[in-house]
């Protein structure tokens, strides 16, 4: 049985949410964190919230954002699993491709993400990823079984579309929406990877 492992990025592969780290550059970390948490809890739609957060954070130069992304802590157990299984592993993230490229390069697997481009100093968000659509595309590419791992409300459609769904909270507890959509709840990277190896 050909299995695809689909990981959310922020708060799942990484030990922290990426956008609040970028927000520290503008002195609006608390505001962005509050908006991120409200989104993760399902109080605000992901697309509306994400576009607003991108608008606020677009004042940070893209090269500075990439240097911040390089410093984001990553769960070592999960990263090792991804690198060893990169041919059948996918990062499925609502975050912008151009902001998270250093992390994606480190993971070395396939990616579904939101898409953005800078025209001069202006950021344009061209597409905000629908995670359920990503899972459909992955399944259509020849996978018999989908395992999905995520922590936020925006991960619930991905978790619901998967054959095996795991709400993961390494540092923060997964959102109630993610927990309700998942078959399993795991809080440690090493435990998660042991389960994934056993599947």
Phi, psi and omega in degrees: 000122181277121186246133173256134177255118187244114183251131162297158181263295187293120178080357177246292174287315176274154181277355181213164174286138186283317186299320176298330177293319177295321182298334178301330179298330182258000183072024180238030183299318181296319181294315180293322178299318179296317179295319178297315181296318179298325178290314180299327180276358176082016180278337179228142179296144183300314185297314180297315180295317183295317179297321177294315179296321177296319179300315180295317187275354182294348178284346176278128181302141184301325180292329176289322178298317179296323179291327175294316181301325179296335183265356182294129179292139183239141178293115186297321180295316181292318179300317179299317178299314181299312183296325180282339183237031190297336180289338181239019182242143181228138166270126179238100189227143174282349183292162183283132179307316185288344179269335188247012185306319179300324179288319179297320178299320180295318181292318176073014181253185178282156189222138165241124183212171170288156185241135177218162178211146174262132171243103191067234177261008184261126177271131174244122174270106186278328183205132174257123187297135167261113188293328177295321177296322178299317180297320177299318180293320179296315179299317182293341180279002172119016179265135180276333185219136178245127172249123182241139181230125179199175186229344187248172178300326180289349175273345184304317178298324177293316179298319181293329182277348184276162175279324176232124185236135184229122171273121184243133176225092181287313181252312178254153176292143176300154178295157178301322180297317179295317179300318182292333181271349188260154174273332182227152174233124182229143185244356182232138180299318181297318179295317178302312184293325175299318178295316181297321178295330183281343184288000000 
